[in-house]
């Protein structure tokens, strides 16, 4: 993997462990020469990951829609910043630039991005690993909800198992490196 999209909050939240884990991930990505593809902001967990990667000599590529760029939240220390017209174009550009995807803690936007790429993987539209860094139990309830979806027969176990979930960034990256996509997607309608 030469590049990983990082999906996370534009806020820091109120849990110092989450901020520490975001910085640690940014540092590890830089040390492993994996470019960080992210939302281009200097604030929140997004800025934390970017700064940690930059401070450790990493490559960081931002992708930001024009309307957010005007709000003066862009990270000015990036060597590469792509500007899009819409949020939808931003997501597509991030997918295009990335060979893996990691969701850190975040809000609605983070969940939207996570579910878009795991759905694309399920449908064999992408073949790169999709992961959650479950920092300090942040995603425990979401993981429990996905397990309920399996119990109720609305999510196949093989699709859930494509999602890499770890609490440690070293283990997470190792599992991502060893990821093998399911060669045969399971379609809803069998002919």
N, C-alpha and C positions, 0 to 999 in steps of 0.2 A: 504494500500500500504506500503510495507516494503522497496521498492527500486524504484528509478526513474532514467531512463537514461536521461542525459542532453546532448543535441546537441547544440553546439555553436562554435563561432569562436576561432581560435588559435591566433588571433590578438585581441588587445583591441579596435581597431577602434579609432574614434575621437570624440565620444559622451560620456561625463562623466556620463550622466544619465543611459546609457546602462550598464556601468561598475558598477554603484551603484546598479542597479536592479539585476545584476548577483550576486553581493555579498549578497544582501538581500535575494535572493532565496536560496543561499547556507546556510545562517544562519537559515532560516526558516526550511529547510529540516533537518538540524541537530537538531533543537529544537523539531521537530515532530518525531524524531527517524526514519527518512526515509533515507536509504543509497543512496548516490550519485554514480551512475554508469556513468563513463565518459571516455573520450579519453586518460587519463593518463598523459597529459602534464602539465608542471608547468607554461606555458606561456598563454597569452591572456585571453579571457573571460573564457576559460576552467580552467585555473589556478586560476582565481578570484573566481569562484564558489567553486572549491576544497578547496582553502585556507579558505574561509569563513566558509565552513562546518567544516573543521578540527579545526579552531580556536574556534568553538562553540561545540566541543566534538562530532562531527558527524562522521559517517563511510563513507569513500570514497574509492571506488574501481575503479582502472584504467584498461583500456584495450587498448593496444597499439601494432601496428605491429612492428616486429623486425627492419625493415628498418628505422622507425621513432625513435625507441629506441636508435639506434646507433647515431642519430643526437644530443644526449644529451639534449633532451627537456623533459625527463621524470621527473615526480614529485617524488622526493626521500623521501618524508615524508609519503607515503602511506603504510598502513599495508598490502594491497593486490594489486598486479599488475599482470594482465594476459597479456602474450605476444602471439601474433598470427603471422602467416606467412604473411597474406595479409590483405588489408583493408576490403575485403568481409568477411573474418573470424572474423575480429574485430566487424563489424556490427552485425553479427549473435551472437557473444558472448554477446554483450551488450543487445541484445533483450532477449537472454536466461536468463540473470541475472536480468531483469527489470520487474516491475509490472506497469509501466507507463512511458510515454515519454514526454519530454518538449523540444521544440526548442526555444532557445534564439536567438538573432541576430547572424548571421554568414554568411558564403559565400557558395560556391557551395557544399562543403561537408555537411554542415548543411542542406541545401535544399534536398540533396540526401537522407540523413538519415530520415528527416521528411517525405518525400514523400514515402519512402520505408515502414515506419511503418503505415502511414495512409492508404496506399494501402493494406497492410496486414490486417488491421482492416476492411476495406471495404470488403475484400474477406473472412472474418472470419478465417483468419490464426492466428490472435491474438485476444484477447478479452480485452486487457488493454487500458486505456485511452491515447489518443494522444492530445497534447496541444501545443499552441504557446503562449509564453509570449511576447506580442506585445509591447515591451519596447520603449517608446518615439515615437510611430508610425512607427517603423522600418519596419513592415510587412504590412503597409496599402496598398501599391501598389500590393503586392502579394495577399492579401485578395480581392482586387478589381478584379484582374485577375481571381481568382476562381469564383467570382460572374459573370464575363463575361462568363466563362465556363458553368455556370448554365443557363444563358440567352440564350446561343447558343445551349443548349440541349446536351452538352457533359459531364456534371457533374450533377448527380442527387442531388437534395436538401438534401435528407436524408443522402447522403454520406458526403456532405459538413458539415452538421449539426453534424456529429460525431466528427469533429475537434473542440476541445475546444479552444476558443480564448479569452484571457483576457489581460488587461494592468496591473493588480494588482496581485501579486503572492499569496496573501491570498485567494482571490476569485478563482484564478486558481486552487489552491490545493483543495479547497472546492468542486469545480465542478468535479475535477478528482476523489475525494473520492466518489461522488454520481453518477458517470458514470455507465450507464447500456448499454452494447453493444447491437446492433441490432441483434436479434436472427436469422433473416432470410436475408442472403445476397441476393442482387438482381444481377442475372447473366445476361450477355449480350444476350445469346441465350435462349429463352424460348421454351421449348419442349412441 
